[in-house]
Amino acid sequence: MQKKDTVVFDLDGTLLDTLDDLMNSVNYALESNGYPARTRDEVRRFVGNGILLLMQRALPSGQENPDFDKVFAGFKEHYGIHCNDLTKPYDGIMELLELLKEKGVKMAIVSNKADFAVKELSEIYFKGIIPVAIGEKESEGIRKKPAPDTVMEALRQLGSSAENAVYVGDSEVDLATAENCGMDYILCEWGFREREKLEELGGKVFVKKPSEIADLIL
């Protein structure tokens, strides 16, 4: 891989381990409406395409369920309050980001998580390090990943090009996003998807720990 001056990161499963907070909010919304809780493994498989699809997958019959709007509203309210109870950066992430900043690498976060949560978590963990954080904004006519819209907007804000940037993520959505943007990519083995699954989909560039990202691009 050629050297890069820009990195666009996914958030959940890449920079931050958000799974337990997502699971707790999913299960709060389900159980408070009389539905059984989901396991951690189930929620892990459900995430990656935004909170609407997360709850469609978690609730029996999805959006066809007459309780869907109530359950979805319960999730959003709970997660808005509890999105940072157990969430934390993966080991080695902060050291990686500080190194990239020191080397003058431009950075952004692009996620299918709700925009309010992306901006809140970015402000808490990455203030002064990652200046651009973009979440799901489909209500504004901006397509979510794997469409290229949000990544290209991040590159525009950074004054960067796809050719000089690399996309770092952990899922099949991230792999497809990078391909749709015409960008090189790096897939993290510590995230929400198994390497074998991503290899089946054509994934080829993997890292086992954050420091290996710097080795590839600097």
N, C-alpha and C positions, 0 to 999 in steps of 0.2 A: 504494500500500500504506500502511495506517495505521501509525503509530509503534508499536514493539513494545518490551516490557521483558524479553523472554526469547528466546534463540536456542538451538535444539537442532541440533547439527551431526552429520552423518555423519562418519566418520573417514577411511577409505581413499578417496582420490580427491577429498577435500574439504579436510580439514585437513592430512593427511599423504600424501606420495607413497611408498606402500608397495610399489609394483609389482615392483621388482627383488628385494626380499627374498622376496616371495610366489613369484615365478618361480623363484628359486634353490631354495627349499624344495620346490616342486612337482617340479622337475627332479631334485633329489637323490632324492626318494622314487621317482620313475619309473625313473631310470637305475640306482639301486642294486638294483632288482628286475627289470632287464632290459628296460625299456620305453623307447622313444625320448623325447627331451626335447621340450617344447613351446616355441614361440616366445613372445616378449614380447607380441606382438599377440594370440596365442591366449589367453594367461593373462589379459590385459586383458579379453577378452570373457567369460572364465569367472568372474570375480570379481563380488561384489555380493550373493550369496545365502548367504554363510557358507562355511566351509571344507569341510563335507561335500559340498555341491553342487560346489564348486570341484574337488575330487578326483574326483567322479563324472564331471565333464565332461572332466577331464584324462586319466583312465585309460581306455583302450579297453574298451568294454562296461560302463564304470561299475561300479555296485555288483553287477552280475551277474558281474563278473570274479572268479574264485576268489582272486586275490591282493589284492582290494580292501582287506580289513582290514589286511593287512600294509603295503600302500602308504600307506594313510591314517595308520596309526600312525607310519610313517617320516616323513611330512610333519609331523605334530604334534610329534614329538620334535625334528626339525631346526628347525622354525619357532620352537619355544619357546626355542631357544638363539640363533637368528640373526634374530629378527624386527626387530632394530634395527641391522643391519650397514650398510645403505645407505638406510634410511628417513630422511626429513627433511620438515620442514614446507614447504609450497609458499611461494614468494616472496610476501611481504606478509601472510602469515597471522598471524605473531606480532604485528606492528604492529596488525592488526585486533583481535586478542583483547585486547591491552593497552588499546586505545581503548575497546572495549566494556566492559571491566572498570572503567575510569576513569569511564565514564558510568553505572555502576550496573546494567548489563544482566546478567541472570542467564543462565548458560550451562550446557549439558550436552552430552555426547557419547552418541550411541546408534548402535550398529554391529551388523552381522551377523557381524563377526569374533568369534572365540572370546573369551569374557569375560576369560580370563586375559591375553590379549594386549592387549585394549582397556585394561584397567586398568594394565598395565605401561607401555604407550606413553603413556597419559595422565599417569601419574606422572612419566615421564621428561621430557615436553615441556610439559605444561600444569599442573604442580603450582602451586597458589596462584592459578590463573586459572580453571580449569574444575573445579568441585567434584564433579560427578556424571558418571560414565562407566559405561555399561552395554553389555555385549556379549551375544552369543548365549547363551541359557540354556534352550533347549528341553527339555533333560533335567530341568529343574525345572518343566516345564509352562507356561513363559512363551513365547508364540509370538514368532518373530522377525519383523522387517520383511518384507513390507509390512503385517503385522498391527499394530495400534496399541499393543499391550501395552507394549513397552519404552519407547516415547516417552511414553505416558501415565504410566508409572512415573517417568520422569525429571521430568516436570512436577510430579508429586506431591511428589517429593523437593525440588524447587525452590520449592514453594508457588506454582506458576504455573498458568495456564489456557491451553487451546489457543487461545482467542480472542486472548490477548495475546502469543502466541508465534509464531515463524516457524521453519520447518524448512529447513535448508540442506543440500543434497546434490548428487550429480553423476550419478545414474543413474535408470533407470526404476523401480527399487525405491524410491528416495527419493521420486519423484513420487507413486507409488501410496501410500506410507506417509503422506505429508502429506494426501493426499485422504482416506484412511481415518481420519485423526485429525481431520479438519475444520479443518486448519491452512493458513495461507498458506505458501508455499514460495518458495525461491530456488534455482535450479540453476546450478552452477558450470561454466563452459566449459573449465576446466583439468583436469578429472577424467578418468575412465575411459571415458566415453561421448561420442559426437559430438552436437553440438547438433541436427543434422538429425534424428537418430534420436529424440531426446527431443521435438522439435517434432511429429514424426509421432504421438507418443503423447499429445499435448495440452499439452506443456510451453510456458509462455508467459513466465515471469519468469526471465531469465538475467543473469548477470554475467560479465564478462571478467577481472576482477581483484578480489581480496578487499576493497579499499577501497570498492568499489561497494556492498558489503553494508551498510556503515555509512551510506552515502548514502541507502539505501532505508528503513532502519528507525529512524534517530535523528532 
